[in-house]
Amino acid sequence: MHIETFLVNRAVEGPSLQTAYFYTEPEKLEQIFKGKAPGFFYSRVANPTVAALEEKIARLEGGIMATATSSGMAALTLTFMAFAQPGAEFLVCAGLFGGTLNLLRSLAKTCGLTYKLLPSPDPGLIEKHLTPRTRLVFVESIGNPTLKVPDFAGLASLLKAHRIPLVVDNTVAPLLVKPLSLGANIVIHSLSKYISGQGTVIGGCIVDGGNFEWDERFQNLYPLVREAGPLAFSAYVKKELATDIGMCLSPFAAWQVLIGSETLALRMERMVENARELARYLKSFAAIKVNYPGFEDSPEWQNCHKYLGGKGGNLIVLSFKDKETAFNFIKKLNIARLATNIGDVRTLVCHLDSTIYQKIPPDEKKILNITDSQVRVSVGIENIEDLKEDFVKSIK
């Protein structure tokens, strides 16, 4: 048996297969280039390790096809560019990651599109802002950091009637909710966070539900409908954008994510359990306000219970008296670490206003309800009693 065959077929953990591949028959390579035969020839276009990850993420979300990208922001960029055309308008709902808003402002300047930031993913509010120019509605499964939970079924029903795609960033809630099964059309992940779980790799992924009929309004996608049918979006993102722009995920990064993903279910269970317990414990302190969607008295509880089974994720937002108090709290922590990542096995805290949302204009901060007294907590898998002790020491 050749060593290559042994590594691929017998290794407990599949190898990271790199860069370029050779063929002995030019006719075979010609057919691959024409798209008439399967195969790999250059990793910017396609790679077996990356393809294995794409297949896994597609199955995770119940999608038809997935496209792995060099980062979560790359996944967002490619998705938005697929819908970018002069006069197009995007409706995006509060709770958005700061980088997403920065990206939208840049695209608005260069691509002739506009976007409206709405304070809530409420279907009734979104319906009031739909226009003939609306090309997509974008929400997060659990808003980061407002922790708003959308009414997925209500949104899907509304947008299906208006023939507008629903795009969901599900980075914060893998396994907790599957938006495609609830009527969403496209799902996005930052693989750097929960799915890999270690804070050691950068990557992103776009999952296509294959459940939207693209028409003439979508200028970039409609020309591909005859060839790709409902997968016109994936065809455009893979062939027209990711390949030519070069926003592909490296094989080694894909391999790292594949390894990390093996413990996703265990990590999510522990992180959510820890977050609920820590949030409940912190509610007893009058000096701070605790925002967590997994509480029955939370305004997000109805949707959290209906769509996430009452599992509010692992993010908590703490509001202190002022910025100075928030900073002092962070400085006193020993176990929790000051970092801007989320979904790590370690508990991480971040002062939002001075970091991720520093460049966000004041009017958008107001819509997002971002203040300088807030600290976001991404709860990890540590011993919960150790976390409680660390937090209470820092509050006093």
Salt bridges, closest charged atoms under 4 A:
GLU30 OE2 - LYS34 NZ 3.68
GLU54 OE2 - LYS238 NZ 3.34
GLU55 OE2 - ARG59 NH1 3.27
GLU61 OE2 - HIS189 NE2 2.61
GLU89 OE2 - ARG133 NH2 3.44
ASP215 OD2 - ARG163 NH1 2.74
ASP215 OD1 - ARG217 NE 2.97
GLU227 OE2 - LYS239 NZ 3.09
GLU277 OE1 - ARG280 NH1 3.14
GLU277 OE2 - LYS388 NZ 2.76
ASP297 OD2 - LYS283 NZ 2.83
ASP344 OD1 - ARG346 NH1 2.55
ASP353 OD1 - LYS365 NZ 2.67
GLU364 OE1 - ARG105 NH1 3.29
GLU385 OE2 - LYS388 NZ 3.61
ASP390 OD1 - LYS393 NZ 3.70
